Amino acid sequence: MLKLSPSSLNLFVDCPRCFWLYVNKNIKRPGPPVASIASGLDRVLKAYFDTFRKNGNLPPFLSGKIPGKLMLDMPKKGWLDFYDPELEAKLGGYLDECIHLDDGKYAVLDHKTRGSAPQEVHRSYQLQMDAYTFLLEQNNLPTNRTAYIVYYIPEKIGSLKEVSFDFILKELKTDPERAEDIFHSAVNTLASAIPEVNKNCDFCKWLDTSGVK
């Protein structure tokens, strides 16, 4: 069974040919190593949030800024998925966090680390939030098409055990239908001939001239 994720949908949007090669031929774009500090911080943040979950509270730094509380029955590891029987394909991903809003709806909350304050939400983050909202709705968790991103920005180190972070909370509107449409297009692309070389993709162009089959 074909399994896609929000990150693979972002690859499809960026370059359909690279996406096709990755899924169908396991030919991957080269990329930088995953930052262990970022993944470690993500793990610590999730454990920190869990300490407030059973009490129905938000962490103090978010209290009063989001109208809701942490979802009590968070799926294991935040995993949500959706299977489309017509496409014979699944879309799934791990939520960092989910908010049970005061109006009874649900909203994704995602952790991001940054070196500086962002000017705007990156387009890949937007599609990620669109996809997670789609997954919430497909799992009978109604939404109001809103998501939250918390950017954590390191400020200073007091000692090796004390690192201070500033944070910026971004609220954004989401479009789950857009995510569903991209999911359908991505699956259909995989079932078709390899897409043309993307002239705006350096890896795609290099691969085309390298003789790799």
Long-range contacts (C-beta under 8 A, 24 or more apart in sequence): 1-83, 1-88, 1-89, 1-90, 2-87, 2-88, 2-89, 2-90, 2-187, 2-190, 3-89, 3-90, 3-91, 3-92, 4-89, 4-90, 4-91, 4-92, 4-183, 4-186, 4-187, 5-91, 5-92, 5-93, 6-91, 6-93, 6-127, 6-128, 6-131, 6-132, 6-179, 7-93, 7-128, 8-186, 9-91, 9-127, 9-131, 9-179, 9-182, 9-183, 9-186, 10-124, 10-127, 10-128, 12-182, 12-185, 12-186, 12-189, 13-127, 13-182, 14-201, 15-198, 15-200, 15-201, 15-203, 15-204, 16-189, 16-195, 16-198, 17-194, 17-195, 17-196, 17-197, 17-198, 17-201, 17-204, 18-198, 18-201, 18-203, 18-204, 19-186, 19-189, 19-190, 20-189, 20-190, 20-194, 20-195, 21-194, 21-207, 23-190, 24-190, 24-194, 27-207, 27-212, 29-203, 30-203, 38-113, 41-111, 41-113, 41-152, 42-96, 42-111, 42-113, 45-96, 45-111, 45-152, 46-96, 46-97, 46-111, 49-97, 58-99, 61-167, 62-150, 62-169, 65-169, 66-99, 66-101, 66-107, 66-109, 66-148, 66-169, 67-101, 67-102, 67-103, 68-99, 68-100, 68-101, 68-102, 68-107, 69-99, 69-100, 70-97, 70-98, 70-99, 70-100, 71-97, 71-98, 71-99, 71-100, 71-106, 72-100, 74-98, 80-132, 80-135, 80-136, 80-138, 80-139, 81-135, 82-134, 82-135, 82-138, 82-139, 84-183, 84-184, 84-187, 87-183, 87-184, 87-187, 89-183, 89-187, 91-131, 91-134, 91-135, 91-183, 92-135, 93-128, 93-131, 93-132, 93-135, 95-132, 95-135, 98-136, 98-141, 99-148, 101-144, 101-146, 103-144, 104-142, 105-142, 105-143, 105-144, 105-146, 106-136, 106-141, 106-142, 106-143, 107-133, 107-143, 107-144, 107-146, 107-147, 107-148, 108-132, 108-133, 108-136, 108-147, 108-148, 108-174, 109-147, 109-148, 109-149, 109-150, 110-147, 110-148, 110-149, 110-150, 111-150, 111-152, 112-149, 112-150, 112-151, 112-152, 113-151, 113-152, 113-153, 113-154, 114-151, 114-152, 114-153, 115-153, 115-154, 116-153, 117-151, 117-153, 117-168, 118-151, 118-168, 118-170, 121-149, 121-170, 121-172, 125-149, 126-172, 126-174, 127-178, 127-179, 127-182, 129-172, 129-174, 130-174, 130-175, 130-176, 130-178, 130-179, 131-176, 131-179, 131-183, 132-174, 133-174, 133-175, 133-176, 133-179, 134-176, 134-177, 134-179, 134-180, 134-183, 137-176, 143-174, 143-176, 145-173, 145-174, 145-175, 145-176, 146-171, 146-172, 146-173, 146-174, 147-171, 147-172, 147-174, 148-172
